[in-house]
Amino acid sequence: MDYDRLNSPSTSAITLELMGHRLHISQDPNSKHLGTTVWDASMVFAKFLEKNSRKGRFCPSKLKGKRAIELGAGCGLAGLGMALLGCDVVTTDQVEVLPLLMRNVERNKSWIAQSNPDSGSFGSVMVAELDWGNKEHIRAVEPPFDYIIGTDVVYSEHLLQPLLETIIALSGPKTKVLLGYEIRSTTVHEQMMEMWKINFNVKTVSKSKMDAKYQHPSINLYMMDLKASSVPEAGPNGNGNTEEEDDDASNPGEDEDPGVKTEPCTASKEDMDDWEIRRSGAMAARLLKDVRLT
């Protein structure tokens, strides 16, 4: 295993075992668009889903047929994770990212169908263009959704307001919002949290709820739902959410455990897999260093 090569921006794909399937996610980190790289928060998110899929709100029996939308999907890993649990997913990004996103979705859907043709647990995945704040794009995906997800979509102050407006426009009264990202700027993080807490009930997912290996102190997952004052009026499709509540949906305490500490990975270089190599090399930090968005 070539340590330097795996951890370089020229790496063209990653492989991740998820819910009994081996996903192959192509990426293009050498492009000029940040969305064509598999960022680590999406891996943390996907493995979080896997760990919590045996019971509670993330088990396939609860998610089967639920509608989910992924914002800033990039290479599409998080959306595929939701589909593996039975959700009908609309995975979205800017038009420049869509060819790579569509290729990942179609290839992995095909491999999943071939590897387990009798499985009825896989939901569906479709790809759509969605620029945050674009009302026409938002109408086209037919909100509201049961779940809105996103990973590493928070990295610049000027994107916070369009992201917030888009999430609200896609929401109904029972929508759950799941966002994960790596903190790279304390200024952006603090501004984001302030905006979120005005509009959402925000819970930080405990590190103990995450996969023991696929986690990092700088990567957080948040579970949110809109405060009543922020819920938009029902659109032409009704409220979009089923009346049945998950048996643990009213127990916010289960997702909060701020005292849990995360132990650093101590695996040797020889024992490292793709994830540990990516983390130890701080690929995301290096690629985003000195990026200036206009």
Residue frames relative to the residue before (quaternion, step in Angstrom):
aa qw qx qy qz dx dy dz
M 1.0000 0.0000 0.0000 0.0000 0.00 0.00 0.00
D 0.2868 -0.7719 0.5485 0.1450 3.58 -0.70 1.11
Y 0.3644 -0.7805 0.4690 0.1950 3.54 -0.19 1.32
D 0.7068 0.4720 -0.2789 0.4472 3.58 0.75 -1.07
R 0.6700 0.5139 -0.3161 0.4325 3.57 0.90 -0.85
L 0.6537 0.5181 -0.3193 0.4497 3.59 0.93 -0.87
N 0.7441 0.4157 -0.2185 0.4752 3.53 1.03 -0.74
S 0.5614 0.6160 -0.3846 0.3968 3.59 1.24 0.14
P 0.6267 -0.5642 0.3834 0.3767 3.60 -1.19 0.45
S 0.6020 0.5802 -0.3682 0.4067 3.61 1.20 -0.21
T 0.4317 0.6949 -0.4682 0.3341 3.59 1.27 -0.10
S 0.2787 -0.8260 0.4748 0.1207 3.59 -0.60 1.13
A 0.8110 0.0712 -0.0254 0.5802 3.60 1.20 -0.27
I 0.1695 -0.7281 0.6445 0.1606 3.51 -1.36 0.31
T 0.2376 -0.7345 0.6154 0.1593 3.54 -1.29 0.42
L 0.0051 0.8051 -0.5915 0.0438 3.57 -0.87 0.95
E 0.3320 -0.7109 0.5876 0.1975 3.54 -0.92 0.98
L 0.1259 0.8053 -0.5618 0.1415 3.58 -0.65 1.12
M 0.8534 -0.0676 -0.0016 0.5168 3.57 -0.76 1.12
G 0.7292 -0.4382 0.2373 0.4689 3.57 0.97 0.82
H 0.6682 0.4391 -0.3007 0.5199 3.58 1.26 0.17
R 0.3241 -0.7102 0.5836 0.2237 3.54 -1.20 0.51
L 0.1718 -0.7979 0.5737 0.0688 3.55 -0.43 1.25
H 0.1652 -0.7532 0.6311 0.0840 3.54 -1.08 0.84
I 0.0475 -0.8280 0.5576 -0.0341 3.55 -0.39 1.26
S 0.2643 -0.7613 0.5757 0.1382 3.56 -0.58 1.18
Q 0.0222 -0.7856 0.6183 0.0104 3.52 -1.16 0.66
D 0.1798 -0.7655 0.6086 0.1061 3.54 -1.31 0.32
P 0.0761 -0.8533 0.5147 0.0339 3.58 0.45 1.19
N 0.6230 0.5545 -0.3484 0.4278 3.59 1.19 -0.31
S 0.5097 0.6292 -0.4419 0.3861 3.57 1.21 -0.07
K 0.5830 -0.5974 0.4232 0.3522 3.57 -1.29 0.20
H 0.6471 0.5124 -0.3128 0.4700 3.59 1.27 -0.04
L 0.4695 -0.6976 0.4683 0.2714 3.58 -0.81 1.02
G 0.6232 0.5989 -0.3324 0.3775 3.59 1.14 -0.59
T 0.6526 0.5334 -0.3307 0.4246 3.60 1.18 -0.21
T 0.6031 0.5017 -0.3713 0.4966 3.58 1.25 0.42
V 0.3967 -0.6723 0.5637 0.2698 3.58 -1.10 0.68
W 0.1713 -0.8029 0.5657 0.0779 3.57 -0.29 1.26
D 0.6478 -0.5938 0.3298 0.3450 3.52 -1.11 0.76
A 0.5957 0.5874 -0.3759 0.3985 3.61 1.04 -0.63
S 0.6236 0.5325 -0.3562 0.4480 3.60 1.07 -0.60
M 0.6332 0.5117 -0.3300 0.4779 3.59 1.10 -0.63
V 0.6185 0.5270 -0.3331 0.4783 3.59 1.04 -0.78
F 0.6607 0.5171 -0.2998 0.4542 3.57 0.94 -0.93
A 0.6815 0.4973 -0.2962 0.4478 3.59 0.82 -0.98
K 0.6977 0.4510 -0.2803 0.4808 3.59 0.91 -0.85
F 0.5554 0.5645 -0.3862 0.4730 3.60 1.21 -0.39
L 0.6376 0.5179 -0.3231 0.4700 3.58 0.96 -0.86
E 0.6557 0.5242 -0.3105 0.4459 3.55 0.92 -0.93
K 0.6778 0.5075 -0.3008 0.4387 3.57 0.85 -0.96
N 0.7716 0.3580 -0.1762 0.4955 3.58 1.02 -0.80
S 0.4634 0.7219 -0.4124 0.3067 3.58 1.25 0.33
R 0.5760 0.6208 -0.3868 0.3652 3.61 1.18 -0.16
K 0.7965 -0.0167 0.0104 0.6043 3.57 1.14 -0.52
G 0.6995 0.4624 -0.3330 0.4313 3.54 -1.28 0.28
R 0.8125 -0.3345 0.1946 0.4359 3.53 -1.32 -0.21
F 0.7202 0.4471 -0.2590 0.4630 3.61 1.14 -0.41
C 0.4527 0.6538 -0.4912 0.3554 3.59 1.14 0.32
P 0.6385 -0.5779 0.3435 0.3748 3.61 -1.04 0.73
S 0.6316 0.5452 -0.3537 0.4227 3.59 0.99 -0.68
K 0.6806 0.4580 -0.2875 0.4943 3.59 1.15 -0.52
L 0.7383 0.4369 -0.2305 0.4592 3.60 1.05 -0.70
K 0.4674 0.6945 -0.4441 0.3195 3.59 1.21 -0.35
G 0.8392 0.1682 -0.1441 0.4966 3.56 -0.73 1.08
K 0.4975 0.6337 -0.4459 0.3899 3.61 1.22 -0.05
R 0.3725 -0.7153 0.5476 0.2231 3.56 -1.12 0.69
A 0.0051 -0.7918 0.6095 -0.0375 3.54 -0.88 1.01
I 0.1179 -0.7703 0.6212 0.0825 3.54 -1.18 0.59
E 0.2200 -0.7643 0.5948 0.1166 3.54 -0.98 0.91
L 0.2262 -0.7744 0.5816 0.1044 3.56 -0.81 1.08
G 0.8308 0.1026 -0.0950 0.5387 3.56 -0.99 0.79
A 0.0846 0.8829 -0.4595 0.0459 3.52 1.08 0.85
G 0.2439 -0.7921 0.5302 0.1787 3.59 1.07 -0.57
C 0.8296 -0.1272 0.1358 0.5265 3.56 -0.58 -1.20
G 0.5527 -0.7068 0.3298 0.2936 3.59 1.30 0.07
L 0.3635 0.7744 -0.4715 0.2142 3.60 1.22 0.12
A 0.6854 0.4956 -0.3063 0.4369 3.61 0.78 -0.96
G 0.6552 0.5140 -0.3140 0.4559 3.59 0.98 -0.81
L 0.6291 0.5165 -0.3323 0.4765 3.57 1.05 -0.73
G 0.6112 0.5508 -0.3465 0.4505 3.58 1.08 -0.67
M 0.6597 0.4887 -0.3047 0.4828 3.59 0.96 -0.83
A 0.6488 0.5157 -0.3223 0.4575 3.59 1.00 -0.77
L 0.6168 0.5462 -0.3432 0.4510 3.60 1.06 -0.68
L 0.6911 0.4416 -0.2716 0.5036 3.58 1.20 -0.45
G 0.6985 -0.5155 0.2590 0.4233 3.58 1.25 0.22
C 0.5126 0.6593 -0.4257 0.3483 3.60 1.21 -0.12
D 0.3480 -0.6522 0.6223 0.2574 3.51 -1.33 0.43
V 0.0995 -0.8632 0.4939 -0.0337 3.52 -0.17 1.39
V 0.1454 -0.7078 0.6815 0.1165 3.52 -1.18 0.76
T 0.1022 -0.8110 0.5756 0.0232 3.57 -0.47 1.19
T 0.0801 -0.8606 0.5002 -0.0528 3.57 -0.55 1.19
D 0.1254 0.7595 -0.6360 0.0550 3.52 -1.30 0.44
Q 0.6802 -0.4385 0.3711 0.4553 3.54 -1.33 -0.19
V 0.6838 -0.5404 0.3083 0.3812 3.54 -1.18 0.64
E 0.6255 0.5663 -0.3499 0.4071 3.61 1.03 -0.69
V 0.6971 0.4748 -0.2592 0.4705 3.59 1.15 -0.62
L 0.5281 0.7082 -0.3860 0.2656 3.57 1.14 -0.60
P 0.6318 0.5350 -0.3812 0.4115 3.68 0.85 -0.67
L 0.6761 0.4674 -0.2949 0.4872 3.60 0.92 -0.84
L 0.6355 0.5325 -0.3213 0.4576 3.57 0.98 -0.83
M 0.6684 0.4933 -0.3001 0.4688 3.60 0.89 -0.91
R 0.6386 0.5249 -0.3355 0.4519 3.59 0.97 -0.77
N 0.6660 0.4971 -0.3071 0.4638 3.59 0.93 -0.85
V 0.6572 0.5116 -0.3126 0.4568 3.57 0.95 -0.87
E 0.7075 0.4697 -0.2812 0.4470 3.59 0.75 -1.00
R 0.6615 0.5041 -0.3180 0.4552 3.60 0.90 -0.86
N 0.7124 0.4474 -0.2813 0.4617 3.60 0.81 -0.90
K 0.5871 0.5426 -0.3728 0.4711 3.61 1.07 -0.57
S 0.6606 0.5083 -0.3039 0.4614 3.58 0.96 -0.86
W 0.6764 0.4880 -0.2986 0.4640 3.58 0.90 -0.90
I 0.6376 0.5200 -0.3310 0.4621 3.59 0.99 -0.78
A 0.6609 0.5058 -0.3071 0.4617 3.60 0.94 -0.87
Q 0.6817 0.4894 -0.2928 0.4583 3.58 0.98 -0.82
S 0.6954 0.4872 -0.2843 0.4453 3.59 0.98 -0.82
N 0.8039 0.0607 -0.0204 0.5913 3.59 1.09 -0.57
P 0.0698 -0.8677 0.4909 0.0355 3.60 0.55 1.17
D 0.6939 0.4787 -0.2855 0.4559 3.61 1.14 -0.49
S 0.5117 0.6590 -0.4213 0.3555 3.57 1.26 -0.10
G 0.1994 -0.7861 0.5755 0.1057 3.55 -0.91 0.94
S 0.4841 0.7086 -0.4132 0.3045 3.57 1.26 0.09
F 0.6139 0.5570 -0.3642 0.4246 3.60 1.12 -0.56
G 0.3764 -0.7383 0.5187 0.2102 3.54 -0.89 0.99
S 0.5521 -0.5545 0.4407 0.4398 3.55 -0.56 -1.17
V 0.1317 -0.7707 0.6172 0.0878 3.55 -1.27 0.45
M 0.0231 0.7626 -0.6464 0.0097 3.54 -0.97 0.90
V 0.3511 -0.7398 0.5443 0.1819 3.56 -1.19 0.60
A 0.0410 0.7983 -0.5988 0.0498 3.57 -0.99 0.85
E 0.4723 -0.6353 0.5265 0.3102 3.54 -1.22 0.51
L 0.1348 0.7757 -0.6103 0.0870 3.56 -0.97 0.85
D 0.1172 -0.7498 0.6503 0.0329 3.52 -0.58 1.25
W 0.4986 -0.6825 0.4375 0.3069 3.57 -0.71 1.03
G 0.7891 0.2730 -0.2390 0.4956 3.52 -0.89 1.02
N 0.5660 0.5897 -0.3897 0.4243 3.60 1.24 -0.21
K 0.3421 -0.7923 0.4695 0.1864 3.57 -0.26 1.28
E 0.6258 0.5363 -0.3424 0.4511 3.58 1.07 -0.69
H 0.6488 0.5034 -0.3140 0.4766 3.60 0.97 -0.83
I 0.6490 0.5242 -0.3166 0.4514 3.58 0.99 -0.85
R 0.6552 0.5009 -0.3142 0.4702 3.61 0.92 -0.85
A 0.6501 0.5624 -0.3204 0.3979 3.57 0.98 -0.86
V 0.7016 0.4490 -0.2833 0.4752 3.62 1.06 -0.58
E 0.3983 -0.7805 0.4167 0.2420 3.57 1.37 0.14
P 0.0378 0.7992 -0.5954 0.0736 3.58 0.37 1.21
P 0.6117 -0.0508 -0.7563 -0.2264 1.50 -2.49 0.41
F 0.4035 -0.7049 0.5427 0.2141 3.53 -1.39 0.27
D 0.5442 -0.5942 0.4780 0.3497 3.53 -1.28 0.41
Y 0.7963 0.0817 -0.0213 0.5990 3.57 1.07 -0.81
I 0.0999 -0.7338 0.6687 0.0663 3.52 -1.16 0.79
I 0.0219 -0.8198 0.5715 -0.0285 3.58 -0.68 1.08
G 0.1008 0.7798 -0.6157 0.0515 3.54 -1.27 0.43
T 0.0855 -0.7918 0.6031 0.0453 3.57 -1.08 0.71
D 0.8472 0.0089 -0.0753 0.5259 3.53 -0.94 1.02
V 0.3567 0.7223 -0.5096 0.3022 3.55 0.88 0.99
V 0.6626 0.4727 -0.2933 0.5015 3.59 1.29 -0.15
Y 0.3028 0.7605 -0.5331 0.2140 3.58 -0.38 1.19
S 0.7780 0.2149 -0.1426 0.5729 3.61 1.22 0.00
E 0.5661 -0.6402 0.4039 0.3264 3.56 -0.94 0.91
H 0.6897 0.5147 -0.3082 0.4055 3.59 0.87 -0.88
L 0.6421 0.5198 -0.3263 0.4595 3.61 1.26 -0.21
L 0.5148 0.6889 -0.4117 0.3014 3.59 1.19 -0.40
Q 0.6924 0.4797 -0.2939 0.4518 3.61 0.83 -0.92
P 0.6632 0.4774 -0.3306 0.4722 3.67 0.84 -0.79
L 0.6293 0.5257 -0.3390 0.4612 3.60 1.03 -0.73
L 0.6550 0.5126 -0.3080 0.4620 3.57 0.91 -0.91
E 0.6730 0.4981 -0.3010 0.4565 3.60 0.85 -0.94
T 0.6541 0.5148 -0.3127 0.4575 3.57 1.02 -0.78
I 0.6403 0.5186 -0.3264 0.4631 3.59 0.93 -0.85
I 0.6599 0.5030 -0.3115 0.4631 3.58 0.90 -0.89
A 0.6745 0.5049 -0.2975 0.4491 3.59 0.93 -0.89
L 0.6970 0.4630 -0.2659 0.4786 3.59 1.14 -0.60
S 0.6261 0.5995 -0.3067 0.3931 3.58 1.29 -0.28
G 0.1841 -0.7081 0.6649 0.1504 3.45 -1.43 0.40
P 0.7524 -0.4262 0.2483 0.4367 3.61 -1.23 0.05
K 0.7733 0.3154 -0.1867 0.5173 3.62 1.14 -0.45
T 0.3479 0.7561 -0.4873 0.2642 3.57 1.22 0.35
K 0.2116 -0.7378 0.6283 0.1273 3.55 -1.11 0.82
V 0.1840 -0.7750 0.5990 0.0815 3.56 -0.91 0.96
L 0.0498 -0.7917 0.6087 -0.0145 3.57 -0.79 1.07
L 0.0610 0.8064 -0.5807 0.0940 3.56 -0.50 1.20
G 0.0330 -0.7850 0.6185 0.0104 3.54 -1.04 0.80
Y 0.1642 0.7946 -0.5747 0.1069 3.55 -0.96 0.76
E 0.4569 -0.6595 0.5326 0.2694 3.50 -1.34 0.41
I 0.3939 -0.7255 0.5149 0.2309 3.57 -0.74 1.06
R 0.0097 -0.8071 0.5892 -0.0367 3.54 -0.65 1.17
S 0.7708 0.1646 -0.0982 0.6075 3.57 1.24 -0.43
T 0.3737 -0.7360 0.5159 0.2292 3.58 -0.61 1.10
T 0.5995 0.5666 -0.3605 0.4354 3.60 1.10 -0.62
V 0.6773 0.4688 -0.2864 0.4895 3.57 0.87 -0.96
H 0.6398 0.5404 -0.3259 0.4387 3.58 0.95 -0.86
E 0.6906 0.4802 -0.2885 0.4575 3.59 0.83 -0.95
Q 0.6505 0.5031 -0.3183 0.4715 3.58 0.99 -0.79
M 0.6377 0.5312 -0.3179 0.4583 3.56 1.01 -0.83
M 0.6758 0.4946 -0.3056 0.4530 3.59 0.83 -0.95
E 0.6268 0.5374 -0.3362 0.4531 3.57 1.03 -0.76
M 0.6729 0.4873 -0.2916 0.4741 3.58 0.95 -0.89
W 0.6562 0.5208 -0.3181 0.4439 3.56 0.93 -0.88
K 0.7089 0.4872 -0.2833 0.4240 3.58 0.80 -0.98
I 0.5658 0.5632 -0.3914 0.4576 3.58 1.23 -0.31
N 0.8010 0.3376 -0.1300 0.4770 3.57 0.95 -0.93
F 0.7901 0.2777 -0.1175 0.5337 3.60 1.15 -0.60
N 0.3924 -0.5872 0.6307 0.3215 3.45 -1.44 0.21
V 0.1148 -0.8440 0.5240 -0.0038 3.57 -0.34 1.29
K 0.0317 -0.7751 0.6310 -0.0003 3.54 -0.94 0.99
T 0.3068 -0.7298 0.5814 0.1876 3.55 -0.97 0.87
V 0.3996 -0.7190 0.5165 0.2378 3.57 -0.77 1.03
S 0.4776 -0.6860 0.4792 0.2677 3.53 -0.86 1.00
K 0.5469 -0.5992 0.4721 0.3450 3.56 -1.11 0.68
S 0.6086 0.5655 -0.3544 0.4292 3.60 1.12 -0.56
K 0.6347 0.5168 -0.3261 0.4729 3.59 1.25 -0.35
M 0.6295 0.5433 -0.3299 0.4468 3.57 1.25 -0.34
D 0.6424 -0.4786 0.4202 0.4263 3.54 -1.31 0.26
A 0.5602 -0.6571 0.3895 0.3205 3.58 -0.87 0.95
K 0.7428 0.3809 -0.2240 0.5030 3.59 1.05 -0.67
Y 0.7317 0.3987 -0.2327 0.5016 3.57 0.97 -0.82
Q 0.5366 0.5442 -0.4717 0.4397 3.51 0.34 1.32
H 0.0464 -0.7782 0.6262 0.0138 3.54 -1.29 0.37
P 0.6035 -0.6062 0.3659 0.3668 3.63 -0.97 0.75
S 0.7192 0.4495 -0.2655 0.4585 3.61 1.04 -0.64
I 0.6543 0.4754 -0.3188 0.4942 3.61 1.27 -0.07
N 0.0671 -0.8087 0.5843 -0.0132 3.55 -0.68 1.17
L 0.2022 -0.7289 0.6368 0.1493 3.53 -1.28 0.54
Y 0.1117 -0.7946 0.5958 0.0344 3.55 -0.98 0.89
M 0.1611 -0.7530 0.6331 0.0791 3.53 -1.12 0.82
M 0.0274 0.8346 -0.5427 0.0906 3.56 -0.58 1.15
D 0.0312 -0.7438 0.6609 0.0952 3.51 -1.35 0.32
L 0.5914 -0.6147 0.4004 0.3347 3.53 -1.12 0.75
K 0.4546 -0.6211 0.5592 0.3079 3.52 -1.16 0.67
A 0.6582 -0.5520 0.3340 0.3880 3.56 -1.08 0.69
S 0.6598 0.5320 -0.3126 0.4288 3.58 1.00 -0.78
S 0.7114 0.4578 -0.2538 0.4690 3.61 1.21 -0.43
V 0.5094 0.6630 -0.4269 0.3445 3.61 1.21 -0.24
P 0.3780 -0.7270 0.5189 0.2438 3.63 -0.73 0.98
E 0.6083 -0.5369 0.4237 0.4029 3.54 -1.23 0.37
A 0.6093 -0.5715 0.4048 0.3719 3.56 -1.18 0.64
G 0.3758 -0.7282 0.5353 0.2047 3.53 -1.01 0.90
P 0.7797 -0.3510 0.2406 0.4593 3.59 -1.26 -0.26
N 0.6959 0.4588 -0.2819 0.4751 3.61 1.20 -0.34
G 0.5937 -0.5475 0.3793 0.4516 3.58 1.20 0.24
N 0.7331 -0.4248 0.2780 0.4527 3.56 -1.17 -0.41
G 0.4492 -0.7490 0.4136 0.2572 3.58 1.23 -0.08
N 0.7101 0.4151 -0.2492 0.5113 3.58 1.23 -0.19
T 0.4854 -0.6590 0.4832 0.3109 3.55 -1.05 0.71
E 0.5671 -0.6132 0.4308 0.3418 3.55 -1.19 0.50
E 0.6150 0.5710 -0.3535 0.4133 3.57 1.14 -0.59
E 0.2602 -0.7601 0.5783 0.1422 3.58 -0.85 0.98
D 0.5166 -0.5950 0.5055 0.3515 3.57 -1.13 0.60
D 0.5640 -0.6465 0.3897 0.3347 3.55 -1.01 0.80
D 0.7425 0.3442 -0.2408 0.5218 3.61 1.16 -0.27
A 0.4073 0.7481 -0.4592 0.2522 3.59 1.22 0.10
S 0.7156 0.4389 -0.2600 0.4771 3.58 1.12 -0.57
N 0.6157 0.5362 -0.3431 0.4645 3.57 1.25 0.32
P 0.1096 -0.8498 0.5106 0.0708 3.59 0.40 1.19
G 0.5704 0.6351 -0.3852 0.3506 3.57 1.08 -0.54
E 0.6090 0.5923 -0.3621 0.3837 3.58 1.05 -0.62
D 0.7096 0.4487 -0.2562 0.4791 3.58 1.20 -0.47
E 0.6876 0.4626 -0.2830 0.4828 3.57 1.23 -0.08
D 0.2361 0.7401 -0.6036 0.1793 3.53 -0.83 1.01
P 0.0484 -0.8670 0.4949 0.0331 3.58 0.61 1.13
G 0.6352 0.5647 -0.3425 0.4004 3.59 1.16 -0.32
V 0.5085 0.6551 -0.4292 0.3578 3.59 1.22 -0.22
K 0.2122 -0.7759 0.5834 0.1122 3.56 -0.88 0.96
T 0.3222 -0.7366 0.5664 0.1814 3.53 -1.12 0.72
E 0.3123 -0.7556 0.5478 0.1773 3.54 -0.75 1.06
P 0.4814 -0.6675 0.4731 0.3144 3.62 -0.92 0.80
C 0.5465 -0.6112 0.4627 0.3372 3.54 -1.19 0.62
T 0.1270 -0.8128 0.5667 0.0446 3.59 -0.86 0.96
A 0.3245 0.7665 -0.5017 0.2354 3.59 1.22 0.35
S 0.4946 -0.6405 0.4936 0.3186 3.57 -1.12 0.65
K 0.6658 -0.5098 0.3639 0.4053 3.55 -1.23 0.45
E 0.6533 0.5312 -0.3235 0.4317 3.58 0.98 -0.83
D 0.7202 0.4458 -0.2446 0.4720 3.59 1.11 -0.70
M 0.4944 0.6957 -0.4202 0.3082 3.58 1.24 -0.20
D 0.2328 -0.7187 0.6291 0.1829 3.53 -1.21 0.63
D 0.7845 -0.3288 0.2125 0.4809 3.58 -1.29 -0.09
W 0.6585 0.5304 -0.3230 0.4251 3.58 0.90 -0.94
E 0.7090 0.4662 -0.2842 0.4463 3.58 0.73 -1.01
I 0.6226 0.5273 -0.3418 0.4664 3.57 1.06 -0.66
R 0.6465 0.5198 -0.3203 0.4575 3.57 0.97 -0.86
R 0.6774 0.4876 -0.3041 0.4591 3.57 0.93 -0.87
S 0.6896 0.4869 -0.3045 0.4412 3.57 0.78 -0.97
G 0.6900 0.4697 -0.2778 0.4756 3.56 1.13 -0.58
A 0.2886 -0.7896 0.4944 0.2208 3.58 1.31 -0.17
M 0.0399 0.8483 -0.5250 0.0568 3.54 0.94 0.97
A 0.6748 0.5078 -0.3146 0.4333 3.56 0.83 -0.96
A 0.6609 0.5148 -0.3186 0.4436 3.57 0.89 -0.86
R 0.6672 0.5045 -0.3115 0.4509 3.56 0.95 -0.85
L 0.6869 0.4981 -0.3023 0.4344 3.57 0.87 -0.89
L 0.7245 0.4338 -0.2440 0.4769 3.55 1.06 -0.75
K 0.4760 0.6827 -0.4461 0.3291 3.59 1.20 -0.22
D 0.8558 0.0947 -0.1165 0.4951 3.51 -0.96 1.02
V 0.3773 0.6998 -0.5192 0.3136 3.61 1.17 0.38
R 0.0757 -0.7820 0.6176 0.0364 3.56 -0.90 0.85
L 0.1683 -0.8024 0.5687 0.0657 3.55 -0.56 1.19
T 0.1066 -0.8000 0.5888 0.0433 3.56 -0.90 0.89
